[in-house]
Amino acid sequence: DLMSSQRGGAGVDFAVGEVYGEEIDDQEFEARVQRQFNLQKQNNPSIEVGQVRNSVWTLLTRELVFQKEYDATGIAVCNEELFDMIQGPDPYPTIKESFTNPQTGAFDRARLLQYLKEDMDNDPTGQARTQWVQFEEALHKERLNRKYSNAIAKGLHVSDYEAAQSYQAQSEVR
């Protein structure tokens, strides 16, 4: 509200903050807050915009910080990798859960393909496509995080030889 009143109807953009030299535009931030608020309101009618605003801010700053790390290390997720997470031989667990045949309890690839090819675009509100795009974005971010975490974990590995050397050095009496 404060930023809206300061704008006074002019097309001036304000930044709500800056992370690593990258300004966060107030309109983009508020649009993201509103989208997240609308999604969360469906499951929790008593949620307040302030709560959502704080969580979106935390998420956004985290994304910007990690994106710098992904860029610096060259970690990326290509379209083929995302496709494989959705339609590959072993789809992501959320995909399997969402497209399980109720009679057999098994993953139903035909239902997934039907949804992607037809059902998603037959929603007159467009909400199904919006939710799918947000889901794909979340998958992309999750895969980036996993790749980064795995790279760090591999970098922190201590070999048996190094562990033995360290133990021997610590146990020597001087």
Disulfide bonds with the S-S distance in Angstrom:
none
